[in-house]
Amino acid sequence: MTGDSRTWRSALLARVVAEIETEIRQAWHRLLLDLDVDPGSAEAIEVAWLAVDDPAAYDWRTVDGALERLSCPACGAGLTQGPAACETCELHHRMRFGAREVDRRDVPPGNEHALRVASAVARTRHRYSARARVGYELVLPELVAGALPTTRQAQAGKALINKLTDDECDRVESFAEVEELARGR
């Protein structure tokens, strides 16, 4: 879902998701401009299907931009936005991870992969557990800023998150809150 259509866990997360969605829209429009395709045309929809059917040929932001322009032929929702039980949405959601990811300048190797995964979780949160959502959503602003948690940091964060109830996972707005709630459990 886009940042405009839901309530985010924090204002910071809402801002970060909006930035990512802007980058996704820009990547999509650059592709159409490169191909000399009108964004509102039937040809643009054909290009979107080409991108989602062959994600390895495109950057992940471009593929996500294509996904946003398509409806699922099975459930009628936005492609990947349909119910978790929709096999077509689930297939294209999994396929999006085959898109190219090139690390941005001045970030640790692997940051772009982490950013893409966290972004997909935040933007299709109904496909993930409360524990997965909280972990990826809380780290997303740091990833956008160029950080990349170490394996040890990620495991420590996951251990704390695993001490929370699903309801607590859905309510926390920061890792400090996660630490406080998990303390003593």
HELIX and SHEET records of a PDB file:
HELIX    1   1 GLY A    3  SER A    5  5                                   3    
HELIX    2   2 ALA A   11  LEU A   35  1                                  25    
HELIX    3   3 ALA A   42  ASP A   53  1                                  12    
HELIX    4   4 PRO A   55  ALA A   57  5                                   3    
HELIX    5   5 TRP A   60  GLU A   68  1                                   9    
HELIX    6   6 GLU A   87  MET A   95  1                                   9    
HELIX    7   7 ARG A   96  GLY A   98  5                                   3    
HELIX    8   8 ASN A  111  ARG A  123  1                                  13    
HELIX    9   9 ARG A  125  ARG A  127  5                                   3    
HELIX   10  10 ALA A  130  VAL A  144  1                                  15    
HELIX   11  11 THR A  151  ILE A  161  1                                  11    
HELIX   12  12 ASP A  166  ARG A  171  1                                   6    
HELIX   13  13 PHE A  175  ALA A  182  1                                   8    
END                                                                             
